[in-house]
Amino acid sequence: MVVWGAKGPGNLQKRITMKQKSIVKTITLGGLVMFTSITLFLSTSILLDLFGIREHQGNYVPLVIWSNFLCGWLYILSLLGLFSHKKWSVVPLVVALFILMGAFTGLLIHILDGGLYEDKTITALFLRIILTLFFALGTYVTTKPQL
């Protein structure tokens, strides 16, 4: 007769799940820290015309830049919650997703009205939406309670 006790298969599954959550949290935190740093640096540099970055950006759309700037601060708020393992840390990322989708809609309207823009803006905004979605999913997975 085998006595499983405290080291039973249920505990093994729990340890595996916790290890997976730890890996997802590490990847999410690392990616979000880098993404937030780049977002705030570039958007602030364009808004304040630091380091001549505004000149290199060409025809930038202010709505997109301001949206990125605001999302950068939401990313910081989410990072604070994620570091302290708070369930609410996914909320700023969901809000950022809505802001970015609104900015994408605004960009499309701007383009259809004949406004000046750079082709890379469409790609960058789409990529930003996808990355924010992945960060939101990673944050949700790591902060949801154990079953």
Secondary structure, 3 states (H helix, E strand, C coil): CCCCHHHCHHHHHHHHHHHHHHHHHHHHHHHHHHHHHHHHHHHHHHHHCCCCHHHHHCCCCHHHHHHHHHHHHHHHHHHHHHHCCCHHHHHHHHHHHHHHHHHHHHHHHHHHCCCCCCHHHHHHHHHHHHHHHHHHHHHHHHHCCCC
